[in-house]
Amino acid sequence: MLTRDDAHVVGRLVRLAAPVALGRVGIVTMGVVDTVVVGRLAPHELAHQAIGWAMPGPALLGGIGLLTGVTVLAARALGEGRPGTAVQVWRSGLVLAVVTGLLACVPVWLVGERVLLGFGIAADLARPAAAVARVLVLSIPFHLVFVASTYFLEALQRPAPGAVAMWIANGLNLLLNLLLVPSWGAIGSAWATVLSRLFLAAAMVAYVGGSRRLVVHHDGAGAIGLGALLAIGGAAAVAHGVEAGAFSAASMIAGRLGTTAAATLQMSMSLLTLVFMMALGLSTAGAVLVSDAVGRGAARDATRAGWWAIGLAALAAAACSGPGSRGPTRPTRR
């Protein structure tokens, strides 16, 4: 039976997780839209897009994990009554986002095509896929700037602006895809992604930086630099990068089998990731509430919020995967 304190924590988790999950689903929806439009208007280039994402994907998700410290440290600082320090965490997060994003561009531009050829992908598929990857990787610095800003707002328990910006960007991305894909194929879709994420980065930095209620003066006491962010986000970056690397390896293996296999995998993985984002919203909400409680020195509140976040995330994932799942079927003989 739920106690009053448990009910209060669950209510806060759900209220915070709902817009967070909505924003995360928007991230995946952008990729789904790219896949659907390219599959509809330039189906022969869908494999180029799928394999093109195989190289920037791990760097993008690894960078998102690296910025986890923005949420944790900003929420902790707010719990301790140090809003100026929380703002300084956001600014350090922006620096880390830009540096990480630019570093991610270097290997894709220098050795991207050779990596694909090394995996055994045919040259006539590796060459256009590498060209798509070189455009897509340009979107990573912009997206990481957006992530750092939304993480800061989530630490303030104000996730709605990030979710709204993401869905506006989805509308822009759809429009740009419809305009660019008929003439430029997968390359046009990649540029739509870059421009949409540029909008996201600019909109969120302008929103946070332009709000006097959000950005307050930092007096230098208890300064938090890049080292503290790396100490928290390093492990998350490795976990995210390895997970994304496994999916990227699957895309490259599919590419060795041909364009049809690569395109099919791209469609299925885009839809599967939507389920993951629902649980991620609850885990982010849990991180915010736990960090805030730690900052206040309320160990019992931190423990309660953490366990409830884990339980609700597991329940959400089970609810999405259980009903309607019939498992593999045996072929019928005629």
N, C-alpha and C positions, 0 to 999 in steps of 0.2 A: 504494500500500500504506500502511495506517495505521501511523504510528509509535506508540510507547507514549504519548507526550504527546498525540497526536491522539486516541487511544482514550480517554484519561483525560478530555479535554475533552468528547468526544461523550457519554461516560457521564454526566458532570455535567449537560450540557445536557438530556439525555433525562430524567434523574431529577428535575430541577427543572421542566422544561417539562410533564411529564405532569400533575401536579396543577394547574399554572397553566392549562393548556388545559382541564382538566376544570372548573375554576371558571369560565373564560370561556364554555365551552359552556353552563354553567348559567345564565349571564346571558341568553343567547339562548333557552334552553329556556323561561325564564319568559315571554318574549314569544310563543313558539310555543304554550304552554299557553293563554295568554290568547286567542290567535287561534282555537285549536281549540274551546275551550269556548264562546266567543261565537258562532263559526260553527255550533256544534251546538245551543246553547240559545236563541240570539237572532240567527239568521242575517241578519235584516233590518237589524241594527245593526253588522254587521261592517265596512261601509264607514265608519261613524262612528268606529270604533276605528282603522281604517287611516289616515284623514285626521287624526284626533286626534293620532296619533303624529308627523305630519309636522312640526309646529312644535317640540315638545320634543326631538325626536330629535337635530338638529344641536347644540343646547345641551348635551345629555347627553354626546354623543361628544366635543364640543369640550372639555368639562370634564374628561373622562377623559384626553384628550391633555394638558391643562394640568397635570395631576398627575403626568406622567411624571417630572418632576424629583425626586419623592419617592423613586422607585426608584433613580435614578442617584446622587443626592447621598447618600442613606443608605448605599447599597452602597459608594460611594467612601469615606465616613467610616469605615465598618467596616474596609475594606481598609487605611486609615491607622491603625487601632487607636484610633478615637475613638467608642466606642459612645454616649457621652452626646450627642455632636453628631448622631448618627443619630436619636436619640429626639427631639431638638429639630426635626429635619427633619420627622418625623411630625407633631408638634404644629403646626408651620407649615402643613403640608399640610391638617390639619383645618380651620384657619382659612380657607385658600384654598378648600377644598371648600364650606364653608358660605356664604361670600360669593358664590362663583360660582353656586351653586345658587339662592340667593335672587334674584340679579340675573337669572337665567334665567326666573324666574317673572313678572317685571314685564311684559315685552312680551306674553306669552301672555295674561295677565289683562286688560291694557289694550286691546290691538288685535288679539287673535287672530282674532275673527270677521271683522273688517274685512279682514285679510290674506287669509283664505280667499275672501271675496267678491271681493276684488281680483284673485285668480287665476281668476275666472270660475266658481267653484263655485256651484251653485244654492243659494239661501237655505235651502231645506228640508233640504239636506245640510250646509251650512256651519254652521248654528246648533247642531245636536246634536254635530257634530264638534268645534266650539270648546268646547262644554261638557265633552266628554271630555278635551280638551287641558288645560283649566284644572285638572282633577283630576290628570292624569298628571304635569304639570309640578311638582306638589308633591312628587313622589317623587325629583326630581333632587338636592336637598340631601342626602337620606338616602343615595342611591346613591353620591354623590361622597365622603361620609364613609367609607362602606364601601370604596371604591376606594383612598382614601388609606391606610387601615389595611392592606388587603391588599398594596398596593405596598410598604409598610414591612416587612411580614412576608416578602414575596418577596425584598426586599433582604437580609434575614437568612437567606435560603435556607430559609424555613419556610412554604411556600405551602399546606400541607395544611389549616390551620384555616380559611382563606378559602374553599377549595373545599368543605369540609364545611358551613360556614355557608350557602353559596350553595345547596347541594342540600337542606338543611333548609328554607330559605326557599322553594324550589320546591315542596316538599310543602305548606307553609303557603299558598302562592299558589294551588295547585290546590284546596285545601279552601275557601279564601275565594271563589274563582271559582264553585265549585259551589253555594255558599251564596248569593252575591249576584247572579250573572248572571240566574237565573230571574226575579227580581223587578225588577232594576235595569238589566239589559242591559249595554251597553258601559260605562256609568257605574259599574256595580257591579264590572266587571272592572278598571277604572281604580283604584278604591279598594282592590281586592285587591293591585294592584301597589304602591300607596302604603304599605299596612300591611306588606307583605312586605319592602319596602326599609327601612322603619322598624325592623323586627326585625333586618335585616342590619347597619344602622348601630349599633344599640345593642349587638348581640352582639359585633361586632368591637372597638368602643371599650372595652367591658367586658373583653374577653379581653386586649387589648394593655395597657390601662391597669392592669389588675388583676394583671399578671404582674411580679413583682419581678425575674425573670431577664431580661425584655425591656426594662423601663423602668428605666434607671439614671440617676444624677444627672448633670446637665450643668453644668459649672463656668463656662460662658460663653465659654471659649476657642474660637476658630474658629466663632463663631455663624453660622448660615445662616438667613437670613430669607426673606420672600416674594419679594424681588427676584431671588434666586438661583433659586428655583423657577420664576418667570415667565421668566427668561432661557432656561432649558432647555425648559420646557413650552410656551412661546408658539408656537413653530413647529409643534409637534405638535398644539396646539389648533387652529391654522388648518387644518392638513392634515386632521385628523379632522372638523372642522366643515364644510369644503368638500365632503368626500366624502359625509358624511351629508346635506348640503344637496342634493346631486345626487339622492339617493334620495328625499328629501322632495319635491323638485320633481316627480319622477316620480309620486309618490303624488297630488300635487295635480292633475297633468295627467290621471291616471287618474280622479280625482274629477270632472273636467270631462266625462269620457266617460260617467259614471254610476256607480251603486253597484256593479254587477257587476264592472266593470273595477277599481275601487278595492279591492274585496274579493279579487279574484284576485291582484292584485299583492301585497297584504299576505301572502297565503299563500305565494307563491313566494319573496318576499324573506326571510321568516322562516326558511325552510329553507336558503336559500343562505348566510345569515350563519353557519350552523354550520360550514361549511367554512373560512371566514375565521378563525374563532376558534382553530382548530388551529394555523395558521401563527402567529397572534398569541402563542400560548403559547410557541412556540420563540423568537420575537423578544424576548419579555420575559425569558426565561431568558438569552438572549445579552446583553441589556442589563445584567443583574445581574452576570454573570461578567466582562464587559468593564469595568464600573465598579469592581468589586472589584480587578481586576488593575491598573487605573490607580491606584487608591488605594495599592496595594502597590509601585507603580513598576515593574511587570513589563510592559513594552510588548509583548514578544513574546507573552506569554500573552493579552494583550488582543486583539492582532491575530488570533491563532489562534481564540480564542473567537468573535470577530465574524464571521470568514469561515465558520466551521462553522455558526453560527446562521443566517446567510443561506442557505447551501446546504441545510441540513436543512429550513428553512421553505419554500423553493422546492420541494423534493422532496415534502414533505407536501401542499402545495397541488396539485402535479401529480398525485399519487396519488389525490387525491379527485376531481379533475376529469376525468382521462383515461379510466379503464376505464368502459365502459358508456355512454359518450357517443356517440350516433349522429348528432347534429346534426339540422338541420331535415329534415323529410320532405316530399315532394311529395304533394299530394292525388291520390288515384286517381280516375279517371273511371269512371263506371258507364254 
